[in-house]
């Protein structure tokens, strides 16, 4: 520094020659060049990973659905009942034309509840039938009513401790 010139840093030199963004880009590339990590390959890996994740997350996909009926049906089929219920209830409020027949798919528990009421009516006709009690016990277990399930199993056991015999067959009960 005895020659009278002050020392100018690399970045100050770059700012004089180039504009700010170009100098920033060149500085970044110099930093990337010094690091041992392969940054371009990391970027490519992140992009491929994002594409792969979007292809694997097809649960939320409604590709190919032409109307709200098909969207609700796909959501229910894929197990996304919350979305299906929201869309179904929104269609009821706005009086959509194409939602007939979707209630059973959107609310599968209602199918079980209807079946329970049918079997309870059959139980009035066949009060001694063990099969009806056992079917009711299974249905109540499906909807999470353990007490009722146990109650019907106990009634079946009391009626016939040997479950191999019954008075009416299942086909007669179901018809």
C-alpha positions in Angstrom: 0.0 0.0 0.0 3.0 2.2 -0.3 2.1 3.0 -3.9 -0.8 5.3 -2.9 -3.6 3.1 -4.2 -6.0 1.7 -1.7 -7.0 -1.9 -1.9 -10.4 -2.5 -3.6 -12.3 -5.7 -2.8 -13.7 -8.0 -5.5 -17.3 -7.1 -4.8 -16.6 -3.4 -5.1 -14.8 -3.9 -8.4 -17.8 -6.0 -9.6 -20.2 -3.3 -8.6 -18.3 -0.7 -10.7 -18.2 -2.9 -13.8 -21.6 -4.6 -13.6 -25.0 -3.7 -12.2 -26.1 -5.0 -8.8 -28.0 -8.1 -10.0 -25.4 -9.3 -12.4 -22.7 -8.9 -9.7 -24.9 -10.7 -7.2 -25.3 -13.6 -9.7 -21.6 -13.9 -10.4 -20.8 -13.7 -6.7 -23.4 -16.5 -6.0 -21.9 -18.7 -8.7 -18.4 -18.2 -7.3 -19.7 -19.3 -3.8 -21.4 -22.3 -5.4 -18.2 -23.2 -7.2 -16.3 -23.2 -3.9 -18.7 -25.5 -2.0 -18.3 -29.3 -2.2 -22.1 -29.8 -2.6 -23.4 -30.4 -6.1 -26.1 -27.6 -6.0 -27.4 -28.1 -9.5 -28.0 -31.7 -8.8 -29.8 -30.9 -5.5 -32.1 -28.6 -7.4 -32.9 -31.3 -10.0 -33.5 -33.8 -7.2 -36.0 -31.4 -5.5 -37.9 -30.8 -8.8 -38.1 -34.6 -9.4 -39.2 -35.2 -5.8 -41.9 -32.5 -6.1 -43.2 -34.1 -9.4 -43.1 -37.6 -7.9 -45.1 -36.4 -4.8 -47.7 -34.8 -6.9 -48.2 -38.0 -8.9 -48.4 -40.1 -5.8 -50.9 -37.8 -4.1 -53.8 -38.9 -6.3 -56.3 -39.1 -3.4 -57.2 -35.5 -3.9 -57.3 -35.8 -7.7 -60.6 -35.3 -9.5 -59.1 -35.7 -13.0 -61.7 -36.8 -15.4 -64.7 -35.7 -13.4 -67.2 -33.9 -15.6 -69.6 -32.6 -13.0 -70.2 -32.3 -9.3 -71.8 -35.7 -9.1 -68.6 -37.4 -10.3 -66.4 -35.3 -8.0 -68.4 -36.3 -5.0 -68.4 -39.9 -6.1 -64.6 -40.0 -6.5 -64.1 -38.3 -3.2 -66.3 -40.9 -1.5 -64.7 -43.8 -3.3 -61.3 -42.7 -2.3 -62.3 -42.4 1.4 -62.3 -38.6 1.6 -65.7 -38.5 3.2 -65.2 -35.0 4.7 -64.8 -33.4 1.2 -67.7 -35.5 -0.1 -70.0 -34.4 2.7 -69.1 -30.8 2.2 -69.8 -30.9 -1.5 -72.9 -33.0 -1.1 -74.4 -30.6 1.5 -73.4 -27.6 -0.6 -75.3 -29.2 -3.5 -78.4 -29.8 -1.4 -78.4 -26.1 -0.4 -77.9 -24.9 -4.0 -80.2 -27.6 -5.4 -77.8 -29.3 -7.8 -79.6 -31.6 -10.2 -77.0 -34.4 -10.5 -76.6 -35.6 -6.9 -79.3 -38.2 -6.7 -78.1 -41.6 -5.5 -75.0 -40.2 -3.7 -76.2 -40.1 -0.2 -75.2 -43.8 0.5 -71.7 -43.2 -0.8 -71.2 -40.0 1.1 -72.7 -41.3 4.3 -71.9 -45.0 4.5 -73.0 -45.1 8.1 -76.5 -44.4 7.0 -76.6 -47.6 5.1 -75.7 -49.5 8.2 -78.4 -47.6 10.2 -81.0 -48.4 7.6 -80.0 -52.1 7.7 -80.3 -52.0 11.5 -83.8 -50.6 11.4 -84.8 -53.3 8.8 -83.4 -56.1 11.0 -85.2 -54.7 14.1 -88.4 -54.7 12.2 -87.7 -58.3 11.2 -87.0 -59.1 14.8 -90.6 -58.2 15.6 -91.7 -60.9 13.1 -89.1 -63.4 14.3 -88.4 -62.7 17.9 -86.8 -66.1 18.5 -84.3 -65.9 15.6 -80.7 -66.0 16.7 -79.4 -64.9 13.3 -81.1 -61.6 13.5 -79.7 -60.9 16.9 -76.2 -61.8 15.7 -76.5 -59.7 12.6 -77.7 -56.8 14.7 -74.7 -57.3 17.1 -72.3 -57.1 14.1 -73.9 -54.0 12.7 -73.9 -52.2 16.0 -70.2 -53.1 16.4 -69.6 -51.5 12.9 -71.0 -48.2 14.0 -69.2 -48.3 17.3 -72.0 -49.1 19.7 -70.4 -51.7 21.8 -73.1 -51.8 24.5 -75.9 -52.6 22.0 -73.6 -55.1 20.2 -73.0 -57.0 23.5 -76.7 -56.8 24.4 -77.7 -58.5 21.2 -75.0 -61.1 21.4 -76.2 -61.9 24.9 -79.8 -62.2 23.8 -78.7 -64.6 21.1 -76.7 -66.7 23.6 -79.7 -66.8 26.0 -82.0 -68.0 23.2 -79.7 -70.7 22.0 -76.4 -71.6 23.8 -75.7 -73.9 20.8 -75.4 -71.4 17.9 -75.6 -74.1 15.2 -79.4 -74.3 15.3 -81.9 -71.6 14.2 -85.5 -71.6 13.3 -85.4 -69.4 10.2 -82.6 -69.2 7.6 -80.8 -66.1 6.6 -82.5 -66.0 3.1 -85.9 -65.9 4.8 -84.8 -63.0 7.0 -83.4 -61.0 4.2 -86.5 -61.2 2.0 
